[in-house]
Amino acid sequence: MDRTDVAERTARLIIELEDLLDETLNKSGELVAFLPSARKEAGLSAVFGQQVFERAGNVIGHLMDARRAVVDTHNGCEAVRRKLRITMTPSDVIKPTAEHVGLEVINGDKVA
């Protein structure tokens, strides 16, 4: 594997990790947003389960820390790539998907 191949693979892995963290943050946000409704629908006191609310909020904080670290890693790898004068285009790294070109994926992986 030459340096360009290594750079492309590294970039793909970083982008995939950033996307996964974003998806996880979105799902965590959904959970945190749902918890007050779940508590109320279950007929529980606001005091009951407070630790659960706090832990769920902490998850988001930890995920933000992880995302920041991945972005720092991304920037560091980019600096190394520039220092080594490795040239890449976005098409070398990102395989276009339906979402990248503004299409929506619906049931059965069909594109609309």
ROVEX-482790 format. One record per residue (C-alpha): residue number from 1; y, z, x. Coordinates in Angstrom, 2 decimals. Example, Ala and Ser with C-alpha at 12.3 -4.5 7.8 and 13.67 -1.06 7.14 Angstrom:
num:1; c2:-4.50; c3:7.80; c1:12.30;
num:2; c2:-1.06; c3:7.14; c1:13.67;
***
This chain:
num:1; c2:0.00; c3:0.00; c1:0.00;
num:2; c2:3.38; c3:-0.93; c1:1.44;
num:3; c2:6.56; c3:1.12; c1:1.00;
num:4; c2:7.76; c3:-0.90; c1:-1.97;
num:5; c2:4.47; c3:-0.29; c1:-3.78;
num:6; c2:4.72; c3:3.43; c1:-3.02;
num:7; c2:8.32; c3:3.51; c1:-4.26;
num:8; c2:7.39; c3:1.69; c1:-7.47;
num:9; c2:4.45; c3:3.98; c1:-8.19;
num:10; c2:6.59; c3:7.06; c1:-7.47;
num:11; c2:9.32; c3:5.79; c1:-9.79;
num:12; c2:6.82; c3:5.09; c1:-12.58;
num:13; c2:5.34; c3:8.59; c1:-12.29;
num:14; c2:8.77; c3:10.23; c1:-12.35;
num:15; c2:9.86; c3:8.21; c1:-15.38;
num:16; c2:6.62; c3:9.05; c1:-17.20;
num:17; c2:7.12; c3:12.75; c1:-16.43;
num:18; c2:10.74; c3:12.62; c1:-17.63;
num:19; c2:9.58; c3:10.97; c1:-20.86;
num:20; c2:6.85; c3:13.58; c1:-21.38;
num:21; c2:9.31; c3:16.41; c1:-20.83;
num:22; c2:11.71; c3:14.86; c1:-23.33;
num:23; c2:8.89; c3:14.57; c1:-25.90;
num:24; c2:7.91; c3:18.19; c1:-25.25;
num:25; c2:11.52; c3:19.33; c1:-25.63;
num:26; c2:11.74; c3:17.45; c1:-28.93;
num:27; c2:8.55; c3:19.08; c1:-30.22;
num:28; c2:9.70; c3:22.52; c1:-29.03;
num:29; c2:13.00; c3:22.01; c1:-30.85;
num:30; c2:11.12; c3:21.12; c1:-34.02;
num:31; c2:9.14; c3:24.34; c1:-33.72;
num:32; c2:12.22; c3:26.50; c1:-33.11;
num:33; c2:14.00; c3:24.83; c1:-36.03;
num:34; c2:11.00; c3:25.38; c1:-38.32;
num:35; c2:10.38; c3:29.06; c1:-37.52;
num:36; c2:13.18; c3:30.51; c1:-39.72;
num:37; c2:11.97; c3:28.46; c1:-42.69;
num:38; c2:8.36; c3:29.44; c1:-42.03;
num:39; c2:9.33; c3:33.11; c1:-41.92;
num:40; c2:11.27; c3:32.83; c1:-45.16;
num:41; c2:8.55; c3:30.83; c1:-46.95;
num:42; c2:5.98; c3:33.41; c1:-45.87;
num:43; c2:8.17; c3:36.13; c1:-47.37;
num:44; c2:8.53; c3:38.00; c1:-44.08;
num:45; c2:11.41; c3:40.20; c1:-43.03;
num:46; c2:13.80; c3:38.79; c1:-40.40;
num:47; c2:12.67; c3:41.64; c1:-38.16;
num:48; c2:9.02; c3:40.61; c1:-38.35;
num:49; c2:8.07; c3:38.22; c1:-35.58;
num:50; c2:11.33; c3:38.44; c1:-33.64;
num:51; c2:9.37; c3:38.23; c1:-30.38;
num:52; c2:7.95; c3:34.88; c1:-31.53;
num:53; c2:11.46; c3:33.51; c1:-32.07;
num:54; c2:12.55; c3:34.74; c1:-28.64;
num:55; c2:9.47; c3:33.31; c1:-26.90;
num:56; c2:9.93; c3:29.94; c1:-28.57;
num:57; c2:13.55; c3:29.91; c1:-27.45;
num:58; c2:12.47; c3:30.81; c1:-23.92;
num:59; c2:10.10; c3:27.84; c1:-23.89;
num:60; c2:13.04; c3:25.50; c1:-24.37;
num:61; c2:14.91; c3:27.18; c1:-21.51;
num:62; c2:11.92; c3:26.80; c1:-19.21;
num:63; c2:11.47; c3:23.16; c1:-20.20;
num:64; c2:15.15; c3:22.52; c1:-19.45;
num:65; c2:14.63; c3:24.08; c1:-16.01;
num:66; c2:11.61; c3:21.83; c1:-15.47;
num:67; c2:13.54; c3:18.77; c1:-16.61;
num:68; c2:16.39; c3:19.63; c1:-14.24;
num:69; c2:13.88; c3:19.92; c1:-11.37;
num:70; c2:12.34; c3:16.54; c1:-12.22;
num:71; c2:15.78; c3:14.91; c1:-12.39;
num:72; c2:16.58; c3:16.45; c1:-8.99;
num:73; c2:13.29; c3:15.03; c1:-7.69;
num:74; c2:14.20; c3:11.64; c1:-9.16;
num:75; c2:17.57; c3:11.71; c1:-7.42;
num:76; c2:15.98; c3:12.82; c1:-4.15;
num:77; c2:13.44; c3:10.02; c1:-4.24;
num:78; c2:16.20; c3:7.56; c1:-5.02;
num:79; c2:18.12; c3:8.75; c1:-1.95;
num:80; c2:15.01; c3:8.28; c1:0.20;
num:81; c2:14.49; c3:4.79; c1:-1.26;
num:82; c2:18.08; c3:3.83; c1:-0.39;
num:83; c2:17.82; c3:5.31; c1:3.11;
num:84; c2:14.67; c3:3.27; c1:3.74;
num:85; c2:16.43; c3:0.20; c1:2.26;
num:86; c2:13.66; c3:-0.45; c1:-0.25;
num:87; c2:14.89; c3:-2.74; c1:-3.00;
num:88; c2:13.53; c3:-2.56; c1:-6.51;
num:89; c2:14.59; c3:-3.86; c1:-9.88;
num:90; c2:14.04; c3:-1.98; c1:-13.14;
num:91; c2:11.36; c3:-4.51; c1:-14.10;
num:92; c2:9.40; c3:-3.42; c1:-11.01;
num:93; c2:9.22; c3:0.09; c1:-12.44;
num:94; c2:9.39; c3:-0.05; c1:-16.21;
num:95; c2:6.93; c3:-2.15; c1:-18.14;
num:96; c2:8.85; c3:-3.07; c1:-21.30;
num:97; c2:7.47; c3:-1.50; c1:-24.45;
num:98; c2:8.48; c3:-1.92; c1:-28.05;
num:99; c2:10.75; c3:1.13; c1:-27.77;
num:100; c2:12.50; c3:-0.26; c1:-24.66;
num:101; c2:13.54; c3:-3.42; c1:-26.51;
num:102; c2:14.67; c3:-1.57; c1:-29.64;
num:103; c2:11.60; c3:-2.05; c1:-31.83;
num:104; c2:9.88; c3:0.66; c1:-33.79;
num:105; c2:6.14; c3:1.32; c1:-33.48;
num:106; c2:4.53; c3:1.99; c1:-36.85;
num:107; c2:0.97; c3:2.88; c1:-37.94;
num:108; c2:-1.78; c3:1.16; c1:-36.01;
num:109; c2:0.49; c3:0.48; c1:-33.02;
num:110; c2:2.09; c3:-2.40; c1:-34.93;
num:111; c2:5.66; c3:-3.27; c1:-34.08;
num:112; c2:8.39; c3:-3.59; c1:-36.68;
***
